[in-house]
């Protein structure tokens, strides 16, 4: 494990910071490197002298990372603050290991200055170590040593008595007391290795603590690099690796299959990773036995579950199609076997007060020759689970290279996964939004209606993949959506809906990025006008290519993914008032829009047995925010009604029954209705969003 950790500490910047700000600075530096600690993992603390808000006298206050949050991005508000003397008095209330969970309930009584940030269960681990600044990290290099059969002896060999060692114990009050006892008994120690868990290190000030943490990790990494001379994971099993495009092609086909079959009443989002570390592991001789051992570090385990599922895929098959066919033939049985195994694990380990069994499906799916698939309630959680499993892979490679890798004991693993304190945290989570875990694919997604739809669906928790032919507008829209909802939940892909290959590729891209699709919005379009006798074949074909063929290709490819998932879905066709009632000087446009309506009816008929709904939204006169109305179409429609261009908006408003403008957001609301479960019993329907146009009333 070659790890060169650069010292990022800036003395000039640090000199301008207060003591709490130095803790934040140190935390941000440590959390910025996944080799040091995982996302959301680890914690830092400082015991600082501060004026009591009531007496004004200086008292010792423990600043420690609060419950939740991530060190890499933590702000001052992310730290809990507690009176150190009150924390010390908690020792008098401790009734022993069987009662240590009750100690968490006392932590709020120790709060300094009414700080609303809840203290974490790791607070005692920092409070009682007799050093001013403490780091608790999960570096791969140290965990690799901690997860070996002979970790205590290896710790002594590598650090020559400068680090202490404690056997595995679940984090809590009792472990805090053991850390205190060892640190006091051996005041020369620079840190302590926790078996199967991670590292505690310390210093007299923020900088020395930071440098000590880095030095310990570097020493472990250097020793592993010098002493791990074994071929990783027993050497390769598959030497002819699939190329990147082949790997993505397999992932695009496998991910919807898996995603639909593990929904279990909760939509999930997928993430694909084929980094070199993953490929080395999934292509190795020891993949199956090592994967079965599971992870060791509690943070790894909580994110990745008891063990991954190794998908029966043979990358050395005569053809990828053959390999996929064989894999899919056995996939249902594999998934069922994993679920049964998880249920058996729950029954073996459950205690009288254990929470009910949770989702029995795997989180991590390892595919030989291809990479790693992870599925979770949202994209960020799926991505982070994959990052944690890469850490686990690194740990297994190095631990097995110098000793015998040891996974977390099954009962210990269960007691963490079904810890009542963890269950209480889960119960406090906010209720999921209406489209949580769902994936929407939107053509014309960078334009007015398309982008408004992406905003509306993302605001309800959906991941959105917007497809558009305008690369500049696409880039801008992706950035805008990412700023509003987070980069994890939005993707953009260039797509010309008249070209079959690009539509196929766009849906495959969506499947790889998010695991599949649940909502397909066919929206990409143009508008044109010309008298019948002036409508040439080029104009006619352009309308048919984009509005009829483009919608067909989008619906067909989306339907394929929905069908593979076997979990239903919604197709929403954005047609027009002109699909129901013709307008003068727009024959090509009107006929193409009518074709879209009829296409939607056909999809509704074929999709119904599979739970796939298809409905139509008919906008009319959406001028504001629409790219269609910024060009020649405005002039053409104005001419058709003998109006000036600037008069067109008032003309459409006044001709409507409600005398109101129709905006992209109004159309997006209708699309959301058909995308969501609010319309779960509607298919083959048409919803006009036109402020009222009697001629286009459906009948």
Beta strands, then each sheet from edge to edge (+ up, - down):
strand 1: 43-51
strand 2: 58-65
strand 3: 79-83
strand 4: 133-137
strand 5: 163-166
strand 6: 191-194
strand 7: 198-203
strand 8: 269-273
strand 9: 309-311
strand 10: 364-367
strand 11: 371-376
strand 12: 439-443
strand 13: 463-468
strand 14: 490-494
strand 15: 519-522
strand 16: 569-574
strand 17: 612-619
strand 18: 686-689
sheet 1: 3+ 2- 1+ 4- 7+ 6- 5-
sheet 2: 8+ 11- 10+ 9+
sheet 3: 14+ 13+ 12+ 15+ 16+ 17+ 18+
end
